[in-house]
Amino acid sequence: MEQHEREQLYNTAWKHWGSDSQADQLIEEMSELIHALIAARRNNTFYTYAVSEEIADVTICLEQFEVRMRGFPTVDKSGVKVTGCLYDQVEQIKEGKLLRLKERLMRSMIEKHEGIKGLE
């Protein structure tokens, strides 16, 4: 399905079922993903069809939220409209979290390397 068709489908579903129902659906799908991951771990794996299916369901729900959030302008604390959309906030937060992940990973790799050198 092409992007514009997907966005139209997401908007139509949102308008038909409403925001509460769509939020509940996301919660339900995330819960199902958690359960699929736990079941997979019990079998010493993460990669099962059930996990893939639940990732697809969660991704669809998150994409619906993204499409909806892109339709709302960003406003600052004073309520003044600024350039951008609500989803830009998600992207900014995500970027900060990715930078922190990179820093933590680099520190951990350095510490691990230093620990290995100390054993030699």
Backbone as a printed PyTorch tensor [residue, N CA C, xyz], in Angstrom:
tensor([[[  0.8390,  -1.1720,   0.0000],
         [  0.0000,   0.0000,   0.0000],
         [  0.8890,   1.2420,   0.0000]],

        [[  0.5460,   2.1870,  -0.8160],
         [  1.3400,   3.4130,  -0.9130],
         [  1.0980,   4.3140,   0.2990]],

        [[  2.0570,   5.2100,   0.5600],
         [  2.0260,   6.0550,   1.7480],
         [  0.7380,   6.8670,   1.8520]],

        [[  0.3270,   7.5060,   0.7630],
         [ -0.8800,   8.3410,   0.8420],
         [ -2.1330,   7.4960,   1.1060]],

        [[ -2.1670,   6.2640,   0.5980],
         [ -3.2870,   5.3680,   0.8760],
         [ -3.3070,   4.9740,   2.3610]],

        [[ -2.1080,   4.7120,   2.8690],
         [ -1.9670,   4.3500,   4.2780],
         [ -2.4570,   5.4810,   5.1720]],

        [[ -2.0120,   6.6930,   4.8730],
         [ -2.4050,   7.8490,   5.6760],
         [ -3.9100,   8.0680,   5.6270]],

        [[ -4.4850,   7.8870,   4.4490],
         [ -5.9320,   8.0380,   4.3170],
         [ -6.6590,   6.9620,   5.1340]],

        [[ -6.1570,   5.7350,   5.0790],
         [ -6.7400,   4.6510,   5.8630],
         [ -6.6520,   4.9500,   7.3600]],

        [[ -5.4740,   5.3990,   7.8100],
         [ -5.2900,   5.7220,   9.2240],
         [ -6.2500,   6.8260,   9.6630]],

        [[ -6.3640,   7.8790,   8.8740],
         [ -7.2640,   8.9850,   9.2240],
         [ -8.7200,   8.5390,   9.2510]],

        [[ -9.1020,   7.7090,   8.2910],
         [-10.4780,   7.2170,   8.2420],
         [-10.7730,   6.3360,   9.4450]],

        [[ -9.8480,   5.4490,   9.7880],
         [-10.0310,   4.5820,  10.9580],
         [-10.1470,   5.4230,  12.2240]],

        [[ -9.2870,   6.4280,  12.3380],
         [ -9.2920,   7.2910,  13.5250],
         [-10.6270,   8.0100,  13.6500]],

        [[-11.1030,   8.5640,  12.5350],
         [-12.3750,   9.2940,  12.5570],
         [-13.5420,   8.3480,  12.8270]],

        [[-13.4890,   7.1430,  12.2930],
         [-14.5840,   6.1840,  12.4570],
         [-14.6680,   5.6580,  13.8880]],

        [[-13.5440,   5.2280,  14.4430],
         [-13.5570,   4.6100,  15.7590],
         [-13.2650,   5.5740,  16.9030]],

        [[-12.6480,   6.6930,  16.6180],
         [-12.3820,   7.6960,  17.6420],
         [-11.0430,   7.5090,  18.3290]],

        [[-10.5850,   8.5790,  18.9520],
         [ -9.2510,   8.5910,  19.5500],
         [ -9.1410,   7.6480,  20.7470]],

        [[-10.1760,   7.5650,  21.5800],
         [-10.1070,   6.6630,  22.7350],
         [ -9.9520,   5.2130,  22.2840]],

        [[-10.7270,   4.8260,  21.3020],
         [-10.6580,   3.4580,  20.7900],
         [ -9.2930,   3.1640,  20.1710]],

        [[ -8.7470,   4.1160,  19.4370],
         [ -7.4450,   3.9070,  18.8080],
         [ -6.3370,   3.8530,  19.8530]],

        [[ -6.4470,   4.6630,  20.8940],
         [ -5.4620,   4.6090,  21.9790],
         [ -5.5580,   3.2680,  22.6940]],

        [[ -6.7850,   2.8050,  22.9500],
         [ -6.9660,   1.4950,  23.5800],
         [ -6.3850,   0.3820,  22.7140]],

        [[ -6.5560,   0.5120,  21.4050],
         [ -6.0210,  -0.4980,  20.4870],
         [ -4.4970,  -0.5500,  20.5630]],

        [[ -3.8650,   0.6150,  20.6250],
         [ -2.4050,   0.6590,  20.7550],
         [ -1.9750,  -0.0200,  22.0530]],

        [[ -2.6460,   0.2730,  23.1380],
         [ -2.3120,  -0.3450,  24.4250],
         [ -2.4510,  -1.8590,  24.3270]],

        [[ -3.5350,  -2.3150,  23.7300],
         [ -3.7680,  -3.7530,  23.5830],
         [ -2.6770,  -4.4060,  22.7400]],

        [[ -2.3270,  -3.7720,  21.6360],
         [ -1.2980,  -4.3430,  20.7550],
         [  0.0620,  -4.3770,  21.4420]],

        [[  0.3870,  -3.3320,  22.2170],
         [  1.6590,  -3.3350,  22.9390],
         [  1.6820,  -4.4480,  23.9760]],

        [[  0.5570,  -4.6760,  24.6180],
         [  0.4560,  -5.7580,  25.5890],
         [  0.6650,  -7.1160,  24.9120]],

        [[  0.0620,  -7.2910,  23.7510],
         [  0.2270,  -8.5440,  23.0090],
         [  1.6780,  -8.7420,  22.5770]],

        [[  2.3620,  -7.6540,  22.2310],
         [  3.7770,  -7.7540,  21.8770],
         [  4.5940,  -8.1870,  23.0890]],

        [[  4.3030,  -7.6220,  24.2350],
         [  5.0010,  -8.0120,  25.4630],
         [  4.8200,  -9.5050,  25.7090]],

        [[  3.6050,  -9.9810,  25.5980],
         [  3.3320, -11.4040,  25.8310],
         [  4.0390, -12.2910,  24.8080]],

        [[  4.0680, -11.8630,  23.5420],
         [  4.7570, -12.6430,  22.5010],
         [  6.2560, -12.6890,  22.7750]],

        [[  6.8310, -11.5700,  23.2270],
         [  8.2640, -11.5460,  23.5460],
         [  8.5900, -12.4450,  24.7320]],

        [[  7.7360, -12.4170,  25.7470],
         [  7.9610, -13.2810,  26.9110],
         [  7.8970, -14.7510,  26.4960]],

        [[  6.9120, -15.1010,  25.6790],
         [  6.7910, -16.4860,  25.2170],
         [  8.0040, -16.8900,  24.3840]],

        [[  8.4720, -15.9810,  23.5460],
         [  9.6480, -16.2860,  22.7170],
         [ 10.8780, -16.4720,  23.5900]],

        [[ 11.0500, -15.6210,  24.5890],
         [ 12.2130, -15.7530,  25.4880],
         [ 12.2010, -17.0680,  26.2360]],

        [[ 11.0090, -17.5270,  26.5820],
         [ 10.9170, -18.8320,  27.2560],
         [ 11.4460, -19.9480,  26.3660]],

        [[ 11.3910, -19.7280,  25.0690],
         [ 11.9080, -20.6970,  24.1010],
         [ 13.2970, -20.3050,  23.6060]],

        [[ 13.9660, -19.4370,  24.3680],
         [ 15.3390, -19.0070,  24.0730],
         [ 15.4940, -18.3520,  22.7000]],

        [[ 14.5200, -17.5550,  22.3160],
         [ 14.6120, -16.8060,  21.0660],
         [ 13.8360, -15.5070,  21.2100]],

        [[ 14.0150, -14.6040,  20.2880],
         [ 13.2040, -13.4000,  20.2100],
         [ 12.4430, -13.3700,  18.8950]],

        [[ 12.8660, -14.1670,  17.9640],
         [ 12.3840, -14.0650,  16.5970],
         [ 11.4040, -15.1820,  16.2770]],

        [[ 10.1280, -14.9200,  16.5600],
         [  9.0740, -15.8590,  16.2320],
         [  8.0700, -15.1490,  15.3370]],

        [[  7.2290, -15.9270,  14.6950],
         [  6.1880, -15.3350,  13.8620],
         [  5.2650, -14.4590,  14.7130]],

        [[  4.9440, -14.9330,  15.9130],
         [  4.0600, -14.1660,  16.8030],
         [  4.6660, -12.8030,  17.1400]],

        [[  5.9710, -12.7530,  17.3900],
         [  6.6360, -11.4830,  17.6750],
         [  6.5600, -10.5770,  16.4490]],

        [[  6.8330, -11.1230,  15.2870],
         [  6.7570, -10.3220,  14.0530],
         [  5.3580,  -9.7720,  13.8350]],

        [[  4.3650, -10.6050,  14.0710],
         [  2.9770, -10.1810,  13.8920],
         [  2.6190,  -9.0430,  14.8440]],

        [[  3.0380,  -9.1640,  16.0910],
         [  2.7220,  -8.1270,  17.0700],
         [  3.5060,  -6.8440,  16.8050]],

        [[  4.7470,  -6.9630,  16.3310],
         [  5.5030,  -5.7690,  15.9420],
         [  4.7750,  -5.0420,  14.8170]],

        [[  4.2520,  -5.8020,  13.8600],
         [  3.4920,  -5.1920,  12.7560],
         [  2.2640,  -4.4530,  13.2970]],

        [[  1.5360,  -5.0880,  14.2190],
         [  0.3410,  -4.4520,  14.7900],
         [  0.6850,  -3.1710,  15.5470]],

        [[  1.7360,  -3.2160,  16.3710],
         [  2.1530,  -2.0320,  17.1350],
         [  2.6130,  -0.9340,  16.1790]],

        [[  3.3590,  -1.3100,  15.1580],
         [  3.8460,  -0.3300,  14.1820],
         [  2.6840,   0.3660,  13.4820]],

        [[  1.6690,  -0.3890,  13.0920],
         [  0.4940,   0.2040,  12.4460],
         [ -0.1630,   1.2160,  13.3840]],

        [[ -0.3370,   0.8370,  14.6400],
         [ -0.9550,   1.7550,  15.6060],
         [ -0.1030,   3.0000,  15.8130]],

        [[  1.2040,   2.8230,  15.9240],
         [  2.0900,   3.9770,  16.1000],
         [  2.0740,   4.8790,  14.8710]],

        [[  2.0070,   4.2770,  13.6880],
         [  1.9280,   5.0830,  12.4670],
         [  0.6350,   5.9010,  12.4430]],

        [[ -0.4520,   5.3200,  12.9510],
         [ -1.7030,   6.0830,  13.0430],
         [ -1.5220,   7.3030,  13.9360]],

        [[ -0.8790,   7.0980,  15.0800],
         [ -0.6220,   8.2240,  15.9810],
         [  0.2580,   9.2630,  15.2990]],

        [[  1.2800,   8.8070,  14.5820],
         [  2.1600,   9.7460,  13.8940],
         [  1.3920,  10.5860,  12.8840]],

        [[  0.5550,   9.9480,  12.0750],
         [ -0.2230,  10.6740,  11.0680],
         [ -1.1210,  11.7090,  11.7450]],

        [[ -1.7650,  11.3180,  12.8350],
         [ -2.6280,  12.2580,  13.5540],
         [ -1.8210,  13.4090,  14.1390]],

        [[ -0.6770,  13.1050,  14.7440],
         [  0.1400,  14.1430,  15.3780],
         [  0.7300,  15.1020,  14.3570]],

        [[  0.9610,  14.6420,  13.1400],
         [  1.4760,  15.5330,  12.0980],
         [  0.4270,  16.5590,  11.6850]],

        [[ -0.8380,  16.3060,  12.0070],
         [ -1.9130,  17.2320,  11.6640],
         [ -2.1370,  18.3370,  12.6810]],

        [[ -1.4130,  18.2930,  13.8000],
         [ -1.5860,  19.3040,  14.8380],
         [ -0.3600,  20.2030,  14.8910]],

        [[ -0.5730,  21.5180,  14.8210],
         [  0.5650,  22.4370,  14.9170],
         [  1.1660,  22.4100,  16.3220]],

        [[  2.4500,  22.6410,  16.4010],
         [  3.1290,  22.7230,  17.6870],
         [  2.8230,  24.0670,  18.3200]],

        [[  2.5180,  24.0580,  19.5980],
         [  2.3340,  25.3090,  20.3350],
         [  3.2590,  25.3040,  21.5350]],

        [[  3.7410,  26.4830,  21.8790],
         [  4.6200,  26.5690,  23.0470],
         [  3.7870,  26.6800,  24.3140]],

        [[  4.4450,  26.8110,  25.4440],
         [  3.7460,  26.8340,  26.7400],
         [  2.7670,  27.9900,  26.8590]],

        [[  3.0310,  29.0650,  26.1470],
         [  2.1250,  30.2180,  26.2160],
         [  0.9220,  30.0450,  25.2970]],

        [[  0.9200,  28.9580,  24.5100],
         [ -0.1960,  28.7140,  23.6080],
         [ -0.0550,  29.3870,  22.2640]],

        [[  1.1120,  29.9540,  21.9950],
         [  1.3640,  30.6190,  20.7210],
         [  1.7880,  29.5630,  19.7030]],

        [[  1.1370,  29.6050,  18.5480],
         [  1.4580,  28.6460,  17.5030],
         [  2.8670,  28.8880,  16.9690]],

        [[  3.6300,  27.8380,  16.7980],
         [  4.9740,  27.9480,  16.2270],
         [  5.0540,  27.0210,  15.0140]],

        [[  6.0870,  27.1560,  14.2380],
         [  6.2580,  26.3410,  13.0440],
         [  6.4890,  24.8970,  13.4350]],

        [[  5.8590,  24.0090,  12.7300],
         [  6.0500,  22.5840,  12.9650],
         [  4.7500,  21.9130,  13.3650]],

        [[  4.8790,  20.6520,  13.6850],
         [  3.7150,  19.8840,  14.1040],
         [  4.0450,  19.1460,  15.3930]],

        [[  3.0150,  18.6120,  16.0040],
         [  3.1840,  17.9290,  17.2810],
         [  4.1670,  16.7650,  17.1770]],

        [[  4.1900,  16.0860,  16.0270],
         [  5.0930,  14.9510,  15.8890],
         [  6.5570,  15.3820,  15.8770]],

        [[  6.8390,  16.6290,  15.5200],
         [  8.2200,  17.1380,  15.5770],
         [  8.7850,  16.9810,  16.9840]],

        [[  7.9210,  17.1490,  17.9750],
         [  8.3280,  16.9940,  19.3690],
         [  8.8250,  15.5650,  19.6070]],

        [[  8.0980,  14.5940,  19.0680],
         [  8.5060,  13.1870,  19.1870],
         [  9.8790,  12.9940,  18.5610]],

        [[ 10.0830,  13.5340,  17.3840],
         [ 11.3600,  13.3920,  16.6860],
         [ 12.5010,  14.0370,  17.4680]],

        [[ 12.2490,  15.2060,  18.0650],
         [ 13.2810,  15.8690,  18.8670],
         [ 13.6330,  15.0350,  20.0910]],

        [[ 12.6300,  14.5200,  20.7670],
         [ 12.8710,  13.6760,  21.9420],
         [ 13.6280,  12.4220,  21.5290]],

        [[ 13.2080,  11.8220,  20.4300],
         [ 13.8580,  10.6110,  19.9280],
         [ 15.3330,  10.8660,  19.6170]],

        [[ 15.6170,  11.9920,  19.0070],
         [ 17.0010,  12.3310,  18.6780],
         [ 17.8500,  12.4370,  19.9390]],

        [[ 17.3220,  13.0780,  20.9640],
         [ 18.0460,  13.1890,  22.2380],
         [ 18.2900,  11.8240,  22.8620]],

        [[ 17.2940,  10.9660,  22.8040],
         [ 17.4330,   9.6190,  23.3730],
         [ 18.4420,   8.7870,  22.5790]],

        [[ 18.4670,   8.9610,  21.2630],
         [ 19.4590,   8.2500,  20.4490],
         [ 20.8750,   8.7110,  20.7730]],

        [[ 21.0490,  10.0040,  20.9980],
         [ 22.3680,  10.5170,  21.3780],
         [ 22.8030,   9.9530,  22.7230]],

        [[ 21.8720,   9.8740,  23.6790],
         [ 22.1960,   9.2780,  24.9850],
         [ 22.5450,   7.8030,  24.8470]],

        [[ 21.8210,   7.0930,  24.0010],
         [ 22.1230,   5.6820,  23.7560],
         [ 23.5280,   5.5320,  23.1820]],

        [[ 23.8530,   6.3760,  22.2310],
         [ 25.1880,   6.3320,  21.6210],
         [ 26.2670,   6.5810,  22.6690]],

        [[ 26.0650,   7.5810,  23.5230],
         [ 27.0390,   7.8890,  24.5780],
         [ 27.1920,   6.7280,  25.5520]],

        [[ 26.0660,   6.1520,  25.9920],
         [ 26.1220,   5.0180,  26.9210],
         [ 26.8120,   3.8230,  26.2830]],

        [[ 26.5150,   3.5730,  25.0260],
         [ 27.1360,   2.4620,  24.3190],
         [ 28.6370,   2.6610,  24.2050]],

        [[ 29.0510,   3.8500,  23.8520],
         [ 30.4830,   4.1350,  23.7200],
         [ 31.1870,   3.9610,  25.0620]],

        [[ 30.5920,   4.4900,  26.1450],
         [ 31.1850,   4.3220,  27.4750],
         [ 31.2850,   2.8490,  27.8540]],

        [[ 30.2470,   2.1030,  27.5890],
         [ 30.2370,   0.6820,  27.9270],
         [ 31.2900,  -0.0800,  27.1320]],

        [[ 31.4180,   0.2570,  25.8580],
         [ 32.4130,  -0.4190,  25.0180],
         [ 33.8270,  -0.1070,  25.4950]],

        [[ 34.0600,   1.1490,  25.8840],
         [ 35.3770,   1.5450,  26.3910],
         [ 35.6670,   0.8160,  27.6990]],

        [[ 34.6750,   0.7910,  28.6040],
         [ 34.8620,   0.0970,  29.8820],
         [ 35.1210,  -1.3850,  29.6730]],

        [[ 34.4160,  -1.9810,  28.7540],
         [ 34.6090,  -3.4060,  28.4720],
         [ 35.9980,  -3.6490,  27.9000]],

        [[ 36.4130,  -2.7810,  27.0040],
         [ 37.7420,  -2.9160,  26.3930],
         [ 38.8270,  -2.7550,  27.4530]],

        [[ 38.6450,  -1.7680,  28.3440],
         [ 39.6390,  -1.5610,  29.4090],
         [ 39.6680,  -2.7440,  30.3550]],

        [[ 38.5240,  -3.3500,  30.6170],
         [ 38.4640,  -4.5220,  31.4740],
         [ 39.1890,  -5.7120,  30.8610]],

        [[ 39.0550,  -5.8630,  29.5460],
         [ 39.7330,  -6.9580,  28.8420],
         [ 41.2520,  -6.7210,  28.8850]],

        [[ 41.6630,  -5.4550,  28.6890],
         [ 43.0940,  -5.1420,  28.7200],
         [ 43.6740,  -5.4410,  30.0930]],

        [[ 42.8800,  -5.2060,  31.1410],
         [ 43.3690,  -5.4480,  32.5050],
         [ 43.5410,  -6.9230,  32.8130]],

        [[ 42.8750,  -7.7940,  32.0570],
         [ 42.9920,  -9.2380,  32.2760],
         [ 44.2190,  -9.8330,  31.5780]],

        [[ 44.7970,  -9.0760,  30.6870],
         [ 45.9420,  -9.6110,  29.9130],
         [ 47.1850,  -9.6910,  30.7210]]])
